[in-house]
Amino acid sequence: MKFKTTLKCSGCVAQVASALDEIVGKENWKVDVAQPVKILEIESSNRTVDVDKIEDAFQQKGFKLEPIV
């Protein structure tokens, strides 16, 4: 799964990291902060991803994300 985010830097990623770790697992997500558009990639091979929880976590920190189809 991939999401376009409003994250800007590694500091922004750090703000949502603990929530992502809890929701999808520490080794199951990444954001490449070197790219102009920060894409959240989630590997969900063996667990169900609750997108609503991820959206809530981002909103609580002042960020947005949208699925990339």
N, C-alpha and C positions, 0 to 999 in steps of 0.2 A: 504494500500500500504506500502511496506517495501523497504528500500534502504540500501545497505551496503555503508558506508561512510569512508572517510579518516580523519574524526574528531578524535582528540586524547584526549580531556579533556573538562571540562565545559567551559573553556575560549574559546575553538574553537567553541563550540555550541553557546556561546554568540555572536560570530562574525556573525553567520548566522541567529540568532534568529529573528531580526527585519524583515528580508526579508521573512522568513517562516511565521511569524505572518501576514504579508501583503498578502502573496500569498494564504495560506491555512487557516488562522485564528489562533488566539493565543491558543485556547483550542484544536486544531485539530492535533497537532503533538507532538512528544516526542522523545528524544534520551536518552538511558540508558548509562550513562558514566561509570557505574561500571563494565560493560562487556568489555572483551578484544576487541571485534569487535563492533564498535559503529554503531548501526542500527537506522536509522531514520524511525519512524513509523508515517504514516499519516492516520487519520480517515477522510474519504471523503464522508460521508453518504449523505450530502445535498448540496454539492458544487463540481464543476468540478475542478480537479487539473491540473494545467498547468505544466507538468513535465519539459518542456523546460525552463520555468522561474526559477524553482528550481535549475536546473543544472547550469543556468547562474549565479544565486546568489552564488552558491557554488564555481564556477570557479573564480568569481570576488574576492573571499576571499582566493583563492589558495587551495580549497578542491575539491574532486571529490566524486561522488556517482554513484552507479549502481543499477538498479532494482533487487530485489530478486524475482525470479519467483516461 
